[in-house]
Amino acid sequence: MDSTRPIRALMRGLDALCVLNAHGSATVAEVVGETRLPRTTVYRLLETFCEAGYVHRDPHDDRYRITSFVRGLGDSLDETAWLAELAMPQLEACSRATGQPVAVATPSGVTMLTHEAAPAGASGPSAIRCSVLRVPLLGSACGIAYLARCPAPLRGALIEAATRAARRSHRAECDPAEAARLVELAAAAGHALAATGRGDGERALSIALTREGRPLGALALRFDAATHPARAVTDRFLAKLQDCATRIGEELSQRRIDARHTSAPATTA
């Protein structure tokens, strides 16, 4: 018997938990619709999570919601938990300097959660509007840029999981071989370029956001390819995006230093 064979029940449970995490709450029927699992299986999984304390079922609407226990599983990932808030001032400055929407993206399961700062247009060049959007790991420039800096074992696991999720949802994303090829190209170039899926001709330029060699997420700049050819965008904006990443990294390091000083025990003379 192969002792490394995946535990199907565990993988099904994680799939159900990902649906709750993506939507905030869901009914049994909604989880069934996204995971394609039998209704009885989904019900047992969700009730098991409830008993363990990771999920709560609201008796008023029969919706299942994740609890703070789930957040506790990510305590070691505190950098990504508050990265968006820390990065926003730098995103706003970069967006003003480039005149383009600039976002920070952090990994969330098989997706990337983006927090974007963009010029508000009619409100004037100094006005910035912010938005949050979830994009696919394999179908986005920020996802490809992030994967390009991941260690090989993690990269392979994420590509496989994202492909499996895309097939279940019948989404048209690239296959594992094509994803691996795009990741290798991004690793060699130091950045990724891809369509955003928001509209004809819209693309994104993205670079990985790292600390001490470890990937935390990515920065992405959206642009209209009809008015900004990809080569011109790279020449014009890549350095500004890299400078933004450097400033965010410096801020992150300073916050960690301040946190260590704040939490250090007081000494007596």
C-alpha positions as CSV (number, residue, x, y, z in Angstrom):
1,M,0.0,0.0,0.0
2,D,1.2,3.5,-0.9
3,S,1.5,5.4,2.4
4,T,1.7,8.7,0.6
5,R,-1.7,8.4,-1.1
6,P,-3.8,11.5,-0.4
7,I,-6.6,11.2,2.2
8,R,-9.7,12.0,0.1
9,A,-11.9,12.9,3.1
10,L,-9.4,15.5,4.2
11,M,-9.1,17.0,0.8
12,R,-12.9,17.1,0.5
13,G,-13.1,18.9,3.9
14,L,-10.5,21.5,2.8
15,D,-12.5,22.1,-0.4
16,A,-15.6,22.8,1.7
17,L,-13.7,25.1,4.0
18,C,-12.3,27.0,1.0
19,V,-15.9,27.7,-0.2
20,L,-16.9,29.1,3.2
21,N,-13.7,31.2,3.3
22,A,-14.3,32.6,-0.2
23,H,-17.9,33.6,0.5
24,G,-17.9,34.3,4.2
25,S,-20.9,32.0,4.6
26,A,-22.7,29.3,2.7
27,T,-25.6,26.8,2.9
28,V,-25.1,23.1,2.3
29,A,-26.6,23.5,-1.2
30,E,-24.2,26.2,-2.1
31,V,-21.2,24.2,-1.0
32,V,-22.5,21.2,-2.9
33,G,-22.8,23.4,-6.0
34,E,-19.2,24.5,-5.9
35,T,-17.5,21.3,-4.7
36,R,-19.7,18.8,-6.7
37,L,-19.7,16.6,-3.6
38,P,-22.7,14.6,-2.5
39,R,-25.1,16.5,-0.2
40,T,-24.7,14.0,2.6
41,T,-20.9,14.2,2.5
42,V,-21.0,18.0,2.6
43,Y,-23.4,18.0,5.5
44,R,-21.2,15.6,7.5
45,L,-18.1,17.7,6.7
46,L,-19.7,20.9,7.8
47,E,-21.2,19.4,11.0
48,T,-17.7,17.9,11.8
49,F,-16.2,21.4,11.5
50,C,-18.9,22.7,13.7
51,E,-18.2,20.2,16.4
52,A,-14.5,21.0,16.2
53,G,-15.2,24.7,16.5
54,Y,-14.0,25.8,13.1
55,V,-17.4,26.5,11.7
56,H,-20.7,27.8,13.2
57,R,-24.2,27.1,11.8
58,D,-26.7,29.9,12.2
59,P,-30.0,28.3,13.2
60,H,-31.9,31.3,11.8
61,D,-30.8,30.8,8.2
62,D,-28.9,27.5,8.2
63,R,-25.8,29.2,6.8
64,Y,-22.4,28.0,7.9
65,R,-19.8,30.5,8.8
66,I,-16.1,30.1,9.7
67,T,-15.0,31.1,13.2
68,S,-11.9,32.7,14.7
69,F,-10.5,29.2,15.1
70,V,-9.8,29.2,11.4
71,R,-7.9,32.4,11.7
72,G,-5.8,30.8,14.4
73,L,-4.5,28.3,11.8
74,G,-2.7,31.2,10.1
75,D,-1.1,32.9,13.0
76,S,2.4,32.2,11.6
77,L,1.4,34.1,8.5
78,D,0.9,37.4,10.3
79,E,2.9,39.3,7.6
80,T,0.3,38.6,4.9
81,A,-2.6,39.2,7.3
82,W,-1.9,42.9,7.6
83,L,0.2,43.4,4.5
84,A,-2.6,45.1,2.5
85,E,-3.1,47.7,5.2
86,L,0.6,48.4,5.5
87,A,1.1,48.6,1.8
88,M,-1.8,50.9,0.9
89,P,0.0,54.3,1.3
90,Q,2.7,53.0,-1.0
91,L,0.1,51.7,-3.5
92,E,-1.6,55.1,-3.5
93,A,1.7,56.9,-4.1
94,C,2.6,54.5,-7.0
95,S,-0.8,54.8,-8.5
96,R,-0.5,58.6,-8.5
97,A,3.0,58.5,-10.0
98,T,2.0,56.1,-12.8
99,G,-1.6,57.1,-13.4
100,Q,-2.5,53.4,-13.4
101,P,-4.3,51.2,-10.8
102,V,-1.8,49.4,-8.6
103,A,-2.6,46.5,-6.3
104,V,-1.1,44.3,-3.7
105,A,-2.1,40.6,-3.9
106,T,-1.8,38.0,-1.2
107,P,-2.3,34.2,-1.6
108,S,-5.7,32.9,-0.4
109,G,-6.1,29.2,-1.2
110,V,-6.0,28.8,-5.0
111,T,-6.8,32.5,-5.5
112,M,-5.0,35.8,-5.0
113,L,-6.8,38.5,-2.9
114,T,-6.0,41.9,-4.4
115,H,-6.3,45.3,-2.7
116,E,-6.1,48.0,-5.3
117,A,-5.5,51.7,-5.3
118,A,-6.6,53.5,-8.5
119,P,-6.9,57.1,-9.6
120,A,-10.5,58.2,-9.2
121,G,-10.6,59.9,-12.6
122,A,-13.2,62.7,-12.4
123,S,-12.4,63.4,-8.8
124,G,-9.0,64.7,-9.8
125,P,-5.5,63.2,-10.1
126,S,-4.9,63.3,-6.4
127,A,-8.1,61.3,-5.5
128,I,-7.7,57.6,-5.0
129,R,-10.4,54.9,-4.8
130,C,-9.7,51.5,-3.3
131,S,-11.2,48.1,-4.1
132,V,-10.8,44.5,-3.2
133,L,-11.0,41.7,-5.7
134,R,-10.3,37.9,-5.7
135,V,-8.5,36.6,-8.9
136,P,-7.5,33.1,-9.9
137,L,-4.0,32.0,-9.0
138,L,-3.2,30.5,-12.5
139,G,-5.2,33.1,-14.5
140,S,-3.6,36.3,-13.2
141,A,-0.3,38.1,-13.5
142,C,0.0,38.5,-9.8
143,G,-0.6,34.7,-9.3
144,I,2.1,33.8,-11.8
145,A,4.5,36.3,-10.3
146,Y,3.9,34.9,-6.8
147,L,4.3,31.3,-8.0
148,A,7.6,32.2,-9.7
149,R,9.2,32.9,-6.4
150,C,7.7,30.0,-4.5
151,P,9.9,27.0,-3.7
152,A,9.5,24.2,-6.3
153,P,7.5,21.8,-4.0
154,L,5.1,24.5,-2.9
155,R,4.8,25.8,-6.5
156,G,3.9,22.3,-7.8
157,A,1.3,21.7,-5.1
158,L,-0.4,25.1,-5.7
159,I,-0.5,24.6,-9.4
160,E,-2.0,21.1,-9.0
161,A,-4.6,22.4,-6.4
162,A,-5.5,25.4,-8.6
163,T,-6.0,23.2,-11.7
164,R,-8.1,20.8,-9.8
165,A,-10.3,23.6,-8.4
166,A,-10.6,25.2,-11.9
167,R,-11.8,21.9,-13.4
168,R,-14.4,21.4,-10.7
169,S,-15.8,24.9,-11.4
170,H,-15.5,24.5,-15.2
171,R,-13.3,27.6,-15.4
172,A,-11.2,28.1,-18.5
173,E,-7.7,28.3,-17.0
174,C,-4.4,27.1,-18.3
175,D,-3.4,23.5,-17.8
176,P,-0.5,22.6,-15.3
177,A,2.1,22.3,-18.1
178,E,1.2,25.8,-19.5
179,A,1.1,27.3,-16.0
180,A,4.5,25.9,-15.2
181,R,5.9,27.3,-18.5
182,L,4.5,30.8,-17.7
183,V,5.9,30.6,-14.2
184,E,9.3,29.7,-15.5
185,L,9.2,32.7,-17.9
186,A,8.2,35.0,-15.1
187,A,11.0,33.7,-12.9
188,A,13.5,34.4,-15.7
189,A,12.2,37.8,-16.5
190,G,11.6,38.9,-12.9
191,H,8.0,39.9,-13.8
192,A,4.8,38.6,-15.3
193,L,2.4,39.9,-17.9
194,A,-1.1,38.6,-18.4
195,A,-4.6,39.6,-19.3
196,T,-6.8,40.5,-16.4
197,G,-10.1,39.1,-17.8
198,R,-11.9,42.4,-17.0
199,G,-12.2,43.5,-20.5
200,D,-10.7,43.4,-24.0
201,G,-7.1,44.5,-24.1
202,E,-6.7,45.0,-20.3
203,R,-3.5,43.5,-19.0
204,A,-1.5,43.6,-15.8
205,L,2.3,43.8,-15.0
206,S,3.2,42.1,-11.8
207,I,6.2,41.4,-9.6
208,A,6.6,39.2,-6.6
209,L,6.7,40.8,-3.1
210,T,9.2,39.1,-0.9
211,R,10.9,39.4,2.4
212,E,14.3,37.7,3.1
213,G,13.7,35.6,-0.1
214,R,10.3,34.3,1.0
215,P,7.3,35.2,-1.2
216,L,4.6,37.1,0.6
217,G,2.4,38.1,-2.4
218,A,2.7,40.3,-5.5
219,L,2.3,43.8,-6.8
220,A,0.3,44.4,-10.0
221,L,-0.3,47.4,-12.2
222,R,-3.3,47.3,-14.6
223,F,-3.1,49.0,-18.0
224,D,-4.9,49.1,-21.4
225,A,-2.8,47.3,-23.9
226,A,-4.4,49.4,-26.7
227,T,-2.8,52.6,-25.5
228,H,0.1,51.1,-23.5
229,P,2.0,48.4,-25.4
230,A,3.5,45.8,-23.1
231,R,7.1,46.6,-23.8
232,A,6.5,50.3,-23.2
233,V,4.7,49.5,-20.0
234,T,7.6,47.4,-18.8
235,D,10.1,50.2,-19.7
236,R,8.0,52.9,-18.2
237,F,6.5,51.4,-15.1
238,L,8.6,48.3,-14.0
239,A,11.1,50.4,-12.1
240,K,8.4,52.3,-10.3
241,L,6.7,49.0,-9.3
242,Q,10.0,47.6,-8.0
243,D,10.6,50.8,-6.0
244,C,7.1,50.4,-4.5
245,A,7.9,46.8,-3.5
246,T,11.2,47.9,-1.9
247,R,9.4,50.6,0.1
248,I,6.8,48.1,1.3
249,G,9.5,45.7,2.3
250,E,11.3,48.3,4.3
251,E,8.1,49.2,6.0
252,L,7.4,45.6,6.8
253,S,10.9,45.2,8.3
254,Q,10.5,48.3,10.4
255,R,7.1,47.1,11.7
256,R,8.7,43.8,12.7
257,I,11.5,45.6,14.5
258,D,9.0,47.9,16.3
259,A,6.9,44.9,17.3
260,R,9.9,43.1,18.8
261,H,10.8,46.1,20.8
262,T,7.3,46.6,22.0
263,S,6.9,42.9,23.0
264,A,10.3,42.6,24.6
265,P,10.1,42.0,28.4
266,A,11.2,45.0,30.5
267,T,14.5,44.6,32.3
268,T,15.4,46.0,35.7
269,A,18.7,47.6,36.6
